[in-house]
């Protein structure tokens, strides 16, 4: 099982390395980061990198275990609470900023056009 942890360490490092390189490579550096085309490109690159990362991790863990998803943390029991609690914590985290913007009247809703 020592090989499994070595593979996962190297795989995890490579996934992070490729993510940082790709997120900073595939956008126009002359325009601001919040320019809509840059946001779209960065979102697509981040999504693809995470998707490929899950597949690579699944294959690496699958070499050593019968049910890789269970060892990756994907379980069907208590799935509702696994989605609810992080969502509530994120809401609480951003609630102060949102309320402050509403009270000050500085909130601006921008479209994607």
N, C-alpha and C positions, 0 to 999 in steps of 0.2 A: 504493500500500500504506500510505500515511500515514493514510488514512481508517480502515483496519482497526485500527490501534493506537489511534486516538482513540476509535472505537466501543468497543473492548474496555476501555479505561481508564474511560470513562463507565459502561459496563455493569457492570464490576467494582465501581466505587464505589457504584452504585445497588443492586447485589445485597447488598453488605455493609451499606449504610445500612438497607435494608428488613429485613435479618436482625436487626440490633440493635434496631430499633424494634419489630418483631413479637415477638421473644423476650421483650421486657420489657412488652409490652402485653397479651398473651393469657394472663395468669394472675392469680390472686387475691393481691394484695399483702398482705392481712391474715394470710395463712397462710404458714408457712415455705416456703423454696424446695424442700425435699425432701419436701413433702407430695405424695402420690402423684398427685392430680389435676393439680397444677401440673407435675409431671414429665411426665405424659402429654401435657398441652397443649403444653409447651415442645418435647417430642420431635416431636410432629406438626408444629408450626410449623417447626422446624428442618429436618425431612425435606422438607416441601413447598417451603420456600425453596430448599434445595439442588437439588431436582428441577427447579424452575422455572429456577433459575440455569443448570443444565446445558443446558436447552432454549434459553434465550435466548442463551447463549454459542455453542451449535451453530448457531443461525440467523444470528448476527452473523458468525461465521467463514465460514459457508456462502455469504455474499455475496461473498467474495473468494477462496475456495479450493474445490476440487472435493471433497476428503475432509476435512471439518472435524474428525472424531474423531481423525485422526492428528495434526493440529496442536494438539488439546486434550490430547494425551498418552495417549489410549486406543489401545493396541496389543495385538495378540494374541500377539506373540512375547515369550518370557520372562515370561509372565503369572504362572506359578508363583512365580518369584523376586520378582516385584513384590508379591505377597501375603505371601510367607514372610518376607522381610527386615524390613518394617515391623512385622509381628507379633512377630518375635523381639526387635526393639529395644524395642517396647512392653512385652513381658514382662520384659526386663532392667531397664527403667526402673522398673517397679512391684515387682520382685522384692524389693528391700531393704525396702520398706514392708510387704509381705505377710509376709516372714519375721520382721520385728520384731514385728508384731502376733501372729503365731503363738507366738513365743517368750514374749512377755509375757502371753499368754492374753487379750488384749483384743479379739480378732477376734470380730465379731458378724455373723451372717448374717441379714439381714432379708428377709422375704418381701414380696410385692406385694399383700398382702391389706389 
